[in-house]
Amino acid sequence: MLTFPVKNSIILFLILITVYAGLLLLFSCENATTWKRECSGKNYVLSSEELSAIQDGDIIMRQGYGIVSTIILKTLKEDVPVSHIGVISQDSAGDLYVIHSVSQTISDFDGIQIDNLERFISHSRPNSVLITRYNRPQNNDNDFGRQISYRARYYLDKKVPFDHSFNFEDSTAFFCSELVWRIFMDLFDDNVFDNYTKDNLLEKLKFEPFHDTSRFEIIINHHDPSYSATP
């Protein structure tokens, strides 16, 4: 059962998101209508070495621009400052995309959508990208990445809307980390939040489980300048 302080934290988080969502229409760099004006000239890209290290089904995290990203960072207080997550999917031509869930308050489309990787990176604050790969030791299936990518495309095709209630029990709508969590539950019956939830539901909103090295290999880490891309 949730304690009173935890309930208050969740309620405050949701209230802040709701109140400031409207301000995103004017001030957020992630907003589709203001992106060209606010983000023009930003040159954040991955190197050729980093691009060659990425595989189908990798998980990508970033810190975005705008008030909502700031609220998420201040509320969750994680060691690695990221505020958004998605699944990398490679098409038959070898081009890389990101499948992720975004609210219509900061996007032209509500819910699960797909962007090419270059555009996704360009919406990220410099040196904020973190890419990981699911790598459970007890599993020897080299096809994990393709399965993760296909499952993400399955939800993309279903046009699942954004989960504004942040409800893990409802599978008809997903917020960004809920989508990735759901994919691992569907495919591997693996609850990546199992060590984080306990009595604190707010921890289920965190991104830390998706770069926990007990489950994930760090492929690209721009938060650590000494870390080189893993081929």
C-alpha positions as CSV (number, residue, x, y, z in Angstrom):
1,M,0.0,0.0,0.0
2,L,1.3,3.5,-0.8
3,T,2.3,5.7,2.0
4,F,0.8,9.2,2.2
5,P,4.0,11.0,1.2
6,V,4.4,8.8,-1.9
7,K,0.8,9.5,-2.9
8,N,1.5,13.2,-2.5
9,S,4.6,12.9,-4.7
10,I,2.7,11.2,-7.5
11,I,-0.2,13.6,-7.3
12,L,2.2,16.6,-7.3
13,F,4.1,15.2,-10.3
14,L,0.9,14.7,-12.3
15,I,-0.4,18.2,-11.3
16,L,2.8,19.8,-12.4
17,I,2.8,18.0,-15.7
18,T,-0.8,19.1,-16.3
19,V,-0.3,22.7,-15.3
20,Y,2.9,23.2,-17.3
21,A,1.8,21.2,-20.4
22,G,0.1,24.2,-21.8
23,L,3.2,26.3,-21.4
24,L,5.0,23.9,-23.6
25,L,3.0,25.2,-26.5
26,L,4.9,28.5,-26.1
27,F,8.2,27.5,-24.6
28,S,9.1,23.9,-25.3
29,C,11.9,23.1,-27.8
30,E,10.3,19.7,-28.2
31,N,7.1,21.2,-29.5
32,A,6.6,20.5,-33.1
33,T,5.5,24.0,-34.0
34,T,8.4,25.7,-32.3
35,W,11.2,23.2,-32.9
36,K,12.6,24.8,-36.0
37,R,12.8,28.3,-34.3
38,E,14.1,27.2,-30.9
39,C,16.4,24.4,-31.9
40,S,17.8,25.7,-35.2
41,G,21.5,25.6,-35.3
42,K,21.8,22.9,-32.7
43,N,24.3,20.4,-34.0
44,Y,24.0,17.4,-31.8
45,V,24.7,14.2,-33.8
46,L,26.2,10.8,-33.2
47,S,29.6,9.9,-34.7
48,S,29.9,7.3,-37.5
49,E,31.5,5.0,-34.9
50,E,28.6,5.4,-32.6
51,L,26.0,4.8,-35.4
52,S,27.8,1.6,-36.4
53,A,27.6,0.4,-32.8
54,I,23.8,0.7,-32.7
55,Q,21.6,-2.4,-33.2
56,D,18.0,-3.1,-33.9
57,G,16.0,-3.1,-30.6
58,D,18.5,-1.0,-28.6
59,I,17.0,1.4,-26.0
60,I,17.7,5.1,-26.3
61,M,17.3,7.7,-23.5
62,R,17.8,11.5,-23.7
63,Q,17.2,14.7,-21.8
64,G,14.8,16.9,-23.8
65,Y,14.2,20.6,-23.9
66,G,11.3,22.3,-22.2
67,I,9.5,22.6,-18.9
68,V,8.2,19.0,-18.7
69,S,11.7,17.6,-19.1
70,T,12.9,19.9,-16.3
71,I,10.0,18.8,-14.0
72,I,10.8,15.1,-14.7
73,L,14.4,15.6,-13.8
74,K,13.7,17.5,-10.6
75,T,11.0,15.1,-9.5
76,L,12.8,11.8,-10.2
77,K,16.2,13.0,-9.0
78,E,18.1,10.2,-10.9
79,D,21.9,10.0,-11.1
80,V,21.8,10.1,-14.9
81,P,19.7,13.1,-16.1
82,V,17.4,11.7,-18.8
83,S,13.7,12.5,-19.3
84,H,12.6,10.5,-22.3
85,I,13.0,6.9,-23.7
86,G,12.3,5.0,-26.9
87,V,13.2,1.9,-28.9
88,I,15.5,2.0,-31.8
89,S,14.2,0.2,-34.9
90,Q,16.1,-0.6,-38.0
91,D,14.2,-0.9,-41.3
92,S,15.1,-3.2,-44.2
93,A,17.3,-0.5,-45.8
94,G,19.3,-0.3,-42.6
95,D,18.0,3.1,-41.6
96,L,17.6,3.8,-37.9
97,Y,14.4,5.1,-36.3
98,V,13.1,5.6,-32.8
99,I,9.7,4.4,-31.7
100,H,8.4,6.3,-28.6
101,S,5.3,7.6,-26.9
102,V,4.8,11.4,-26.6
103,S,1.9,13.5,-25.5
104,Q,0.1,15.7,-28.0
105,T,1.0,18.7,-25.9
106,I,4.5,18.5,-27.3
107,S,3.9,16.7,-30.6
108,D,1.7,16.9,-33.7
109,F,0.5,13.4,-32.8
110,D,-0.6,11.9,-29.5
111,G,0.9,8.6,-28.4
112,I,3.3,6.1,-30.0
113,Q,5.1,7.5,-33.0
114,I,8.2,7.1,-35.0
115,D,11.0,9.5,-35.8
116,N,14.3,9.0,-37.7
117,L,17.2,8.7,-35.3
118,E,18.8,12.0,-36.5
119,R,15.7,14.0,-35.7
120,F,15.4,12.3,-32.3
121,I,19.0,13.2,-31.4
122,S,18.5,16.7,-32.6
123,H,15.7,17.2,-30.0
124,S,18.1,16.1,-27.3
125,R,20.2,18.4,-25.1
126,P,23.9,18.0,-26.0
127,N,25.7,15.1,-24.3
128,S,22.5,13.7,-22.9
129,V,22.0,10.6,-25.0
130,L,22.3,7.1,-23.4
131,I,21.8,3.9,-25.5
132,T,21.6,0.5,-23.9
133,R,21.0,-3.1,-25.0
134,Y,19.0,-5.8,-23.3
135,N,21.5,-8.5,-22.3
136,R,20.3,-11.0,-19.7
137,P,23.0,-13.5,-18.9
138,Q,20.6,-16.4,-18.6
139,N,19.3,-15.9,-22.1
140,N,21.4,-16.9,-25.1
141,D,19.1,-15.6,-27.8
142,N,20.9,-13.2,-30.2
143,D,17.5,-12.3,-31.7
144,F,16.4,-10.2,-28.7
145,G,16.9,-6.9,-30.5
146,R,14.8,-7.9,-33.5
147,Q,12.0,-9.1,-31.2
148,I,12.1,-5.8,-29.2
149,S,12.0,-3.8,-32.4
150,Y,9.1,-5.8,-33.9
151,R,7.1,-5.5,-30.7
152,A,7.6,-1.7,-30.7
153,R,6.3,-1.6,-34.3
154,Y,3.3,-3.7,-33.3
155,Y,2.3,-1.0,-30.8
156,L,3.1,1.7,-33.3
157,D,0.7,0.0,-35.8
158,K,-2.0,-0.1,-33.1
159,K,-1.7,3.7,-32.7
160,V,-1.7,3.4,-28.9
161,P,-2.3,6.8,-27.3
162,F,-0.3,8.5,-24.6
163,D,-1.1,7.5,-21.0
164,H,-1.9,10.8,-19.3
165,S,-3.0,8.9,-16.2
166,F,0.4,7.1,-15.8
167,N,-1.5,3.9,-15.1
168,F,0.6,0.7,-15.5
169,E,-2.5,-1.4,-15.1
170,D,-4.1,0.0,-18.2
171,S,-2.6,-1.5,-21.4
172,T,-4.7,0.7,-23.8
173,A,-2.3,3.7,-23.4
174,F,1.4,4.1,-22.7
175,F,3.7,6.9,-21.5
176,C,7.3,6.7,-22.7
177,S,8.9,4.3,-20.2
178,E,5.7,2.3,-19.8
179,L,5.9,1.4,-23.5
180,V,9.4,0.0,-23.1
181,W,8.4,-1.8,-19.8
182,R,5.4,-3.3,-21.5
183,I,7.6,-4.7,-24.4
184,F,9.9,-6.5,-22.0
185,M,6.9,-7.9,-20.1
186,D,5.2,-9.1,-23.3
187,L,8.3,-10.8,-24.8
188,F,10.3,-12.0,-21.8
189,D,7.9,-11.7,-18.8
190,D,10.6,-9.5,-17.3
191,N,9.6,-6.7,-15.0
192,V,12.5,-4.3,-15.2
193,F,11.1,-2.4,-12.3
194,D,11.1,-5.4,-9.9
195,N,14.0,-4.0,-7.8
196,Y,12.7,-0.4,-7.8
197,T,9.0,-0.4,-7.1
198,K,8.6,-2.0,-3.6
199,D,6.5,0.5,-1.6
200,N,7.3,3.5,-3.8
201,L,5.2,3.7,-7.0
202,L,7.0,6.9,-8.0
203,E,10.1,4.8,-8.8
204,K,8.2,3.1,-11.6
205,L,8.5,6.4,-13.4
206,K,12.3,6.3,-13.3
207,F,14.6,5.6,-16.2
208,E,17.4,4.0,-14.0
209,P,16.1,0.4,-14.6
210,F,16.8,0.8,-18.3
211,H,20.5,1.4,-17.8
212,D,20.9,-1.0,-14.9
213,T,23.9,-3.2,-15.9
214,S,22.3,-6.3,-14.4
215,R,20.0,-6.3,-17.4
216,F,21.4,-3.8,-19.9
217,E,24.8,-3.3,-21.6
218,I,25.8,0.4,-22.0
219,I,26.4,1.0,-25.7
220,I,26.7,4.8,-25.9
221,N,26.9,7.0,-22.8
222,H,27.3,10.7,-23.5
223,H,27.0,11.4,-19.8
224,D,30.4,9.8,-19.3
225,P,33.0,11.4,-21.6
226,S,35.4,8.6,-21.0
227,Y,33.0,5.9,-22.3
228,S,33.6,4.8,-25.9
229,A,30.9,3.2,-28.1
230,T,30.6,-0.6,-27.8
231,P,30.7,-2.2,-31.2
